[in-house]
């Protein structure tokens, strides 16, 4: 169930972030990404606590990405990591370029 749920969310060209609303790193990630001009439907925040399989989802994210922690940020099918990885892309001026490459921005 968790594998199908996660794989169903991750799509080419779309940015998907698996979060827990109480996590400060998740909130920071949401703040950063919400400031960018995404095409409608190309940015999705998935609250895993709204799902009864939250632990299984995190277990699958660990198998898929090597880390169980949230946020887990996917640019298309590629996991770029978590909040610190996103901040690094932003600080290096690569965030917008990477998002343009997958066609997520207006």
C-alpha positions, 0 to 999 in steps of 0.5 A, a space after each residue: 500500500 505505501 509503495 503504491 501510494 508513494 509511487 503514485 505521487 512521484 511523476 515526471 515534471 512534478 515536484 512532490 514533497 512528503 511532509 509532516 505538518 509539525 516538522 520545522 524542516 518541512 515548514 521551511 521547505 514549504 516556505 521556499 518552494 511556495 515562493 516560486 512560480 510553479 505551473 498549476 498542479 506541478 507542486 504537491 505537498 503530501 502530508 503523510 500523517 493524514 495516512 494511516 500508513 505513515 510509518 510504512 510510507 517512511 519505511 518505503 521512502 527509506 528504501 527508495 531514497 536512503 533516508 526515512 526522515 521528512 521532508 523528502 523532496 522529489 523533482 520528478 522521479 529524482 529525490 533531491 533529499 531534504 530541507 538542507 539539500 533544497 536550501 543548498 540548491 537555493 543558495 548555489 543559485 541552482 534551484 530555479 534552474 533545476 525546476 526549469 529543467 523539469 518544466 515545473 515553473 511558469 
